[in-house]
Amino acid sequence: MNVTPEQREQVRLSLLRYGLGFFTLGLAVSYLRSEGLGLDRDQMRMEIGYLEDKGFLKVMQKEISPENKLWATTASGRDYLAERGVES
């Protein structure tokens, strides 16, 4: 799916909100589809990677099934949302 800059921003904000409660790649794809944003897994990995590079998301350590990565929003990501008045 080709996304506009506005849609990309919405995707990133949504990922930060999802990370307040933890998410997997599959859940993020499903959640975004329910919002009308049908990114594929590769596009989603790129957006998650961007937010990781910014320090807004982090991979959580898991004892069981570590191959199924779980992401969470960092303190910096929560601050970013709060500063912009984005509801969590």
Backbone as ProteinMPNN parsed JSONL, in Angstrom:
{"seq_chain_A": "MNVTPEQREQVRLSLLRYGLGFFTLGLAVSYLRSEGLGLDRDQMRMEIGYLEDKGFLKVMQKEISPENKLWATTASGRDYLAERGVES", "coords_chain_A": {"N_chain_A": [[0.84, -1.178, 0.0], [0.602, 2.143, -0.895], [1.368, 4.928, 1.026], [0.355, 8.121, 2.204], [2.16, 11.01, 3.452], [0.688, 11.949, 5.636], [-0.847, 9.698, 6.348], [1.231, 7.984, 7.056], [2.205, 9.27, 9.322], [-0.027, 8.884, 10.965], [0.013, 6.098, 11.186], [2.399, 5.774, 12.644], [1.801, 7.135, 15.039], [-0.311, 5.541, 15.893], [1.027, 3.089, 16.296], [2.626, 3.806, 18.467], [0.635, 4.234, 20.391], [-0.456, 1.628, 20.523], [1.711, 0.341, 21.629], [1.643, 1.092, 24.259], [0.341, -0.854, 25.556], [1.675, -3.106, 24.77], [2.504, -4.951, 21.794], [2.451, -7.287, 19.037], [3.909, -7.969, 15.814], [1.963, -9.084, 14.1], [-0.425, -8.388, 15.449], [-0.284, -5.586, 15.265], [-0.511, -5.201, 12.49], [-3.131, -6.156, 12.116], [-4.591, -4.374, 13.794], [-4.086, -1.912, 12.513], [-5.274, -2.374, 10.051], [-7.923, -2.41, 10.831], [-8.227, 0.251, 11.242], [-8.281, 1.165, 8.731], [-5.883, 1.279, 7.398], [-3.972, -0.464, 5.466], [-1.213, -1.696, 5.717], [1.477, -3.818, 4.677], [3.415, -6.57, 6.093], [6.178, -6.065, 5.708], [6.259, -3.282, 5.273], [5.269, -2.52, 7.741], [7.29, -3.443, 9.451], [9.298, -1.661, 8.714], [8.266, 0.788, 9.644], [8.076, 0.267, 12.384], [10.778, -0.163, 12.897], [11.742, 2.412, 12.37], [10.581, 3.847, 14.499], [11.821, 2.523, 16.594], [14.49, 3.269, 16.118], [14.253, 5.982, 16.69], [13.966, 5.798, 19.362], [11.479, 5.477, 20.49], [10.02, 3.136, 20.555], [10.547, -0.162, 21.895], [11.925, -3.475, 21.854], [10.638, -6.042, 23.78], [11.969, -8.256, 26.219], [11.47, -11.72, 26.112], [10.713, -14.788, 27.665], [9.386, -17.044, 26.756], [8.819, -18.192, 23.529], [10.578, -16.27, 22.089], [10.984, -15.594, 19.46], [8.698, -14.46, 18.512], [8.387, -11.379, 18.441], [7.799, -8.743, 20.775], [6.651, -5.533, 21.21], [7.031, -2.426, 22.976], [6.047, 0.84, 24.058], [8.376, 3.34, 24.79], [9.562, 5.479, 27.505], [10.24, 7.891, 26.286], [8.636, 7.755, 24.008], [6.086, 7.784, 25.196], [6.177, 10.336, 26.317], [6.306, 11.838, 23.961], [3.743, 11.342, 22.874], [2.178, 12.484, 24.923], [2.97, 15.179, 24.875], [1.81, 16.0, 22.544], [-0.816, 15.757, 22.992], [-2.085, 13.381, 22.373], [-4.383, 10.893, 22.833], [-4.119, 8.098, 24.968]], "CA_chain_A": [[0.0, 0.0, 0.0], [1.277, 3.437, -0.882], [0.781, 5.772, 2.06], [0.693, 9.537, 2.166], [2.856, 11.409, 4.672], [-0.293, 12.048, 6.722], [-1.158, 8.331, 6.767], [2.422, 7.461, 7.724], [2.198, 9.84, 10.669], [-1.082, 8.205, 11.713], [0.534, 4.762, 11.48], [3.396, 5.886, 13.714], [1.102, 7.469, 16.28], [-1.057, 4.349, 16.296], [1.977, 2.12, 16.852], [2.997, 4.263, 19.815], [-0.505, 3.95, 21.279], [-0.529, 0.18, 20.733], [2.835, -0.038, 22.483], [1.341, 1.354, 25.663], [-0.124, -2.126, 26.095], [2.461, -4.124, 24.073], [1.93, -5.514, 20.575], [3.27, -8.088, 18.134], [3.785, -7.52, 14.425], [0.65, -9.508, 13.595], [-1.47, -7.555, 16.046], [-0.193, -4.236, 14.707], [-1.082, -5.256, 11.143], [-4.588, -6.274, 12.277], [-5.123, -3.128, 14.348], [-4.052, -0.863, 11.502], [-6.295, -2.672, 9.038], [-9.214, -1.982, 11.373], [-8.246, 1.709, 11.108], [-8.302, 1.476, 7.306], [-4.513, 1.417, 6.906], [-3.577, -1.827, 5.17], [0.208, -1.912, 5.458], [1.907, -5.214, 4.755], [4.372, -6.822, 7.176], [7.454, -5.384, 5.438], [6.057, -1.858, 5.548], [5.109, -2.392, 9.183], [8.632, -3.586, 10.042], [10.017, -0.408, 8.469], [7.744, 1.822, 10.546], [8.497, -0.103, 13.739], [12.216, 0.114, 12.937], [11.9, 3.868, 12.465], [10.257, 4.254, 15.866], [12.9, 1.996, 17.447], [15.652, 4.141, 15.915], [13.976, 7.239, 17.381], [13.916, 5.532, 20.803], [10.088, 5.556, 20.928], [9.581, 1.756, 20.781], [11.619, -1.107, 22.201], [11.562, -4.885, 21.89], [10.62, -6.579, 25.139], [12.575, -9.576, 26.392], [10.477, -12.752, 26.398], [11.249, -16.11, 27.983], [8.683, -18.029, 25.931], [8.661, -17.794, 22.128], [11.217, -14.974, 21.813], [10.941, -15.298, 18.024], [7.518, -13.617, 18.332], [8.777, -10.143, 19.113], [6.785, -7.952, 21.45], [7.145, -4.161, 21.325], [6.403, -1.536, 23.95], [6.399, 2.249, 23.943], [9.34, 3.78, 25.804], [9.224, 6.736, 28.174], [10.327, 8.947, 25.269], [7.437, 7.641, 23.181], [4.947, 8.261, 25.991], [6.302, 11.791, 26.394], [5.944, 12.368, 22.647], [2.292, 11.329, 22.804], [1.633, 13.436, 25.898], [3.228, 16.536, 24.405], [0.938, 16.291, 21.411], [-2.19, 15.583, 23.419], [-2.654, 12.174, 21.78], [-4.944, 10.044, 23.888], [-3.56, 6.743, 25.003]], "C_chain_A": [[0.888, 1.245, 0.0], [0.578, 4.318, 0.142], [1.247, 7.211, 1.873], [1.486, 9.874, 3.43], [1.906, 11.507, 5.872], [-0.67, 10.668, 7.251], [0.016, 7.721, 7.527], [2.501, 7.985, 9.158], [1.148, 9.149, 11.537], [-0.645, 6.795, 12.096], [1.49, 4.827, 12.666], [2.754, 6.233, 15.053], [0.313, 6.269, 16.8], [-0.128, 3.308, 16.907], [2.415, 2.527, 18.259], [1.862, 4.004, 20.804], [-0.62, 2.461, 21.557], [0.543, -0.273, 21.721], [2.636, 0.289, 23.945], [0.858, 0.084, 26.351], [0.604, -3.315, 25.504], [1.738, -4.622, 22.822], [2.956, -6.373, 19.854], [3.083, -7.525, 16.728], [2.405, -7.865, 13.87], [-0.493, -8.685, 14.157], [-1.458, -6.154, 15.457], [-0.798, -4.193, 13.304], [-2.609, -5.305, 11.229], [-5.208, -4.982, 12.779], [-5.168, -2.037, 13.286], [-5.055, -1.117, 10.387], [-7.665, -2.228, 9.525], [-9.359, -0.46, 11.336], [-8.251, 2.14, 9.64], [-6.933, 1.672, 6.691], [-3.926, 0.019, 6.699], [-2.12, -1.995, 4.811], [0.526, -3.4, 5.509], [2.987, -5.344, 5.828], [5.715, -6.119, 6.95], [7.355, -3.891, 5.707], [5.956, -1.622, 7.059], [6.464, -2.5, 9.888], [9.446, -2.303, 9.866], [9.558, 0.687, 9.426], [8.122, 1.53, 11.997], [9.986, 0.182, 13.909], [12.509, 1.598, 13.069], [11.661, 4.32, 13.903], [11.267, 3.694, 16.878], [14.13, 2.897, 17.344], [15.485, 5.476, 16.629], [13.963, 7.062, 18.905], [12.502, 5.572, 21.366], [9.467, 4.187, 21.171], [10.79, 0.912, 21.137], [11.06, -2.522, 22.185], [11.656, -5.347, 23.335], [11.276, -7.958, 25.153], [11.494, -10.564, 26.796], [11.186, -14.067, 26.681], [10.654, -17.184, 27.07], [8.473, -17.433, 24.542], [9.275, -16.435, 21.817], [11.225, -14.616, 20.331], [9.719, -14.452, 17.663], [7.757, -12.324, 19.104], [7.564, -9.39, 19.657], [7.363, -6.566, 21.663], [6.357, -3.397, 22.372], [6.877, -0.113, 23.689], [7.322, 2.618, 25.098], [8.832, 5.048, 26.486], [9.272, 7.899, 27.181], [9.099, 8.938, 24.368], [6.194, 8.122, 23.909], [4.974, 9.783, 26.116], [5.887, 12.437, 25.075], [4.425, 12.431, 22.502], [1.678, 12.385, 23.713], [1.813, 14.879, 25.431], [2.302, 16.954, 23.273], [-0.53, 16.095, 21.752], [-2.872, 14.391, 22.792], [-3.128, 11.28, 22.912], [-4.365, 8.659, 23.804], [-4.588, 5.736, 25.416]], "O_chain_A": [[1.809, 1.366, 0.807], [-0.647, 4.445, 0.134], [2.37, 7.476, 1.446], [1.48, 9.094, 4.383], [2.289, 11.182, 6.996], [-0.799, 10.48, 8.461], [-0.178, 7.023, 8.522], [2.822, 7.243, 10.086], [1.399, 8.861, 12.708], [-0.906, 6.347, 13.212], [1.394, 4.017, 13.589], [3.13, 5.678, 16.085], [0.276, 6.016, 18.004], [-0.46, 2.707, 17.929], [2.555, 1.677, 19.138], [2.113, 3.596, 21.939], [-0.857, 2.062, 22.697], [0.311, -1.159, 22.544], [3.389, -0.192, 24.792], [0.951, -0.045, 27.572], [0.179, -4.449, 25.722], [0.51, -4.703, 22.797], [4.163, -6.211, 20.031], [2.198, -6.703, 16.491], [1.758, -7.027, 13.241], [-1.422, -8.324, 13.434], [-2.517, -5.593, 15.178], [-1.518, -3.253, 12.967], [-3.299, -4.587, 10.506], [-6.231, -4.537, 12.259], [-6.161, -1.32, 13.167], [-5.625, -0.174, 9.837], [-8.477, -1.73, 8.745], [-10.472, 0.062, 11.393], [-8.228, 3.333, 9.339], [-6.826, 2.178, 5.574], [-3.442, -0.604, 7.644], [-1.814, -2.404, 3.691], [-0.074, -4.148, 6.28], [3.421, -4.345, 6.403], [6.323, -5.631, 7.903], [8.258, -3.301, 6.3], [6.493, -0.646, 7.582], [6.749, -1.739, 10.812], [10.193, -1.907, 10.761], [10.382, 1.43, 9.96], [8.45, 2.446, 12.751], [10.408, 0.705, 14.94], [13.419, 1.995, 13.797], [12.449, 5.087, 14.457], [11.533, 4.325, 17.901], [14.738, 3.245, 18.356], [16.461, 6.043, 17.12], [13.95, 8.043, 19.649], [12.324, 5.687, 22.578], [8.49, 4.078, 21.912], [11.914, 1.217, 20.741], [9.881, -2.744, 22.464], [12.638, -5.072, 24.025], [11.143, -8.727, 24.2], [10.7, -10.298, 27.699], [12.154, -14.413, 26.004], [11.346, -18.118, 26.666], [8.003, -16.303, 24.406], [8.582, -15.539, 21.335], [11.449, -13.459, 19.978], [9.707, -13.798, 16.62], [7.377, -12.198, 20.268], [6.476, -9.403, 19.08], [8.446, -6.427, 22.232], [5.184, -3.674, 22.623], [7.969, 0.106, 23.166], [7.072, 2.25, 26.245], [7.81, 5.614, 26.097], [8.429, 8.795, 27.236], [8.582, 9.995, 24.007], [5.343, 8.789, 23.32], [3.937, 10.44, 26.033], [5.202, 13.459, 25.067], [3.88, 13.443, 22.062], [0.758, 13.097, 23.31], [0.908, 15.7, 25.576], [2.048, 18.143, 23.079], [-1.394, 16.25, 20.889], [-4.098, 14.367, 22.68], [-2.373, 10.954, 23.828], [-4.148, 8.116, 22.721], [-4.287, 4.545, 25.497]]}, "name": "protein", "num_of_chains": 1, "seq": "MNVTPEQREQVRLSLLRYGLGFFTLGLAVSYLRSEGLGLDRDQMRMEIGYLEDKGFLKVMQKEISPENKLWATTASGRDYLAERGVES"}
